[in-house]
């Protein structure tokens, strides 16, 4: 399964950030891999850009996986 954002934290360096993330976000053994990224290295779109950013894909329904039957043995996709 792909990585997903689960929260943020403060740490003095990358090593401590990974340890803090492990302690905070994997208490119930739900994680198998952790990524930590300094906030200044994150580039994000703005919600106000939603229209121009996503509208072109609405006319390309063939890109949506609703036309395919996925076998149960494949699991989570």
Secondary structure, DSSP 8 states (H G I E B T S, - for coil): -----------SSHHHHHHHHHHHH-TTS--S------GGG-----GGGHHHHHHHHHT-GGGSGGGS---GGG---
